[in-house]
Amino acid sequence: MAVTTLALATAAALAVNWPLLACAGALAAASHAAVATSARACRRCARLPEPKSPPLPSY
C-alpha cells in the first residue's frame, strides 16, 4: 500500500488529470493508515498469553 501511494503521487505529478490521481493517492494513504493500525492491534492481541484454566476433575 505504501508503494501504491508513492506511485499514485508520482503519477499525479506527471498526469493531465492530476486531481483524480491526487485523490486516489490520498485515499490509498488513508486506507494504509487504517489497515496498519488494526494490524498492529491484531498482532498485539495474538501475543496475549492464554488464561490458565482450572484442572479438570478426574473420576
Order of alpha helices (4+ residues) and beta strands (2+ residues): alpha-alpha
